[in-house]
């Protein structure tokens, strides 16, 4: 009897330890998830951006006291503006180089740093990410009109861009290497935790695409291991009547612009070529898309 009690006491102690470790890991995830998901580069206010294209630096004051820093690249006789929602790392210092992919195609280029990135300040939350982007979008509408605004969301920015497109009526939405939803993506790795309760950034792209009325284009590398290609396949199926999925064979998560096909696809999208709704399999002999 004494041995049984000892064994039971030992088993209970082990379960308590396991439970304590589990709860501790959940608490660490909850309180430190910003450090896991965002890799910001902080810049001093006096930092001067340098790019080979004409641009203006603009600061936006948010109602809650936050401040959003932005870069606005402009070209003569532009065909509109691309509002680029960037990924989860670095700052405008490094991301501004992507302006060349759009100004070279006769589009102005606009990009912001999220709170806590670069010169932007304030407490970062999912609501703040959405609301800050919406406030800036309204400013762009005053400058261009919605019919000239193209939303481009890269990686984590794809969900923010989709949220904006669901609230507004831009010319089109382009998503680069998107997740089906950030909640779904984190569940893949944190399936052992109650992610639904712990995640502060669910970013439900899967729901947003169903509320978007403008054309949606998705560009995704087939060999993307960070956000696997099947995420875009599921998004295409979520809104098949509006989504054109453009896969890039051999492309990973961070090297899409290194593929000539990426620029050819982007050129066709921005120039509003006749593009099939569905999955684009290859480029035709004349460089145009074919299903």
Secondary structure, 3 states (H helix, E strand, C coil): CHHHHHHHHHHHHHHHHHHHHHHHHHHHHHHHHHHHHCEECECCCCCCCCCCCCEEEEEEECCCCCEEEEEEECCCCCCCEEEEECCCEECHHHHHHHHHHHHCCCCEEEEECCCCCECCECCCCHHHHHHHHHHHHHHHHHHHCHHHEEEEEECHHHHHHHHHHHHCCCCEEEEECCCCCHHHHHHHHCCCCCHHHHCCCCCCHHHHHHHCCCEEEEEEECCCCCCCCHHHHHHHHHCCCCEEEEEECCCCCCCHHHCHHHHHHHHHHHCCCCCCCEEECEECCCCCEEC
